[in-house]
Amino acid sequence: MDAALRFATAVQGDAGTACDLLAPGTRQELEDQDGPCPTALPDQNLPRASGPGEAEVYGKDAIVRLSGDTIFLARFDEGWRVTAAGCVDAGKDKPYSCSVKGN
């Protein structure tokens, strides 16, 4: 998914753009915990990721596995937005553990 790759690229140097690609709940949770998104997002130490990767779409939700990161997306009126990033598979029958996530 293009939104996941754009987010992964922006995280490496354009936090403002990366923040704009976050889902509202995800951005709110990050800001509630760590302050303004453009300052807080770089401090999350998200892994360096690149594409092309693979995507699985489930209705209005998607999971994108890039080289270096797994990113979850949801479709909003304005397009796909990142709901979680910096995600690691926690094992069979367990949810992913994510550095950035919304409620």
Rosetta blueprint (number, residue, H / E / L):
1 M L
2 D H
3 A H
4 A H
5 L H
6 R H
7 F H
8 A H
9 T H
10 A H
11 V H
12 Q L
13 G L
14 D L
15 A H
16 G H
17 T H
18 A H
19 C H
20 D H
21 L L
22 L E
23 A L
24 P H
25 G H
26 T H
27 R H
28 Q H
29 E H
30 L H
31 E H
32 D H
33 Q H
34 D H
35 G L
36 P L
37 C H
38 P H
39 T H
40 A H
41 L H
42 P H
43 D H
44 Q H
45 N L
46 L L
47 P L
48 R L
49 A L
50 S E
51 G E
52 P E
53 G E
54 E E
55 A E
56 E E
57 V E
58 Y E
59 G L
60 K L
61 D E
62 A E
63 I E
64 V E
65 R E
66 L E
67 S E
68 G L
69 D E
70 T E
71 I E
72 F E
73 L E
74 A E
75 R E
76 F E
77 D L
78 E L
79 G E
80 W E
81 R E
82 V E
83 T E
84 A E
85 A E
86 G E
87 C E
88 V E
89 D L
90 A L
91 G L
92 K L
93 D L
94 K L
95 P L
96 Y L
97 S E
98 C E
99 S E
100 V E
101 K E
102 G L
103 N L
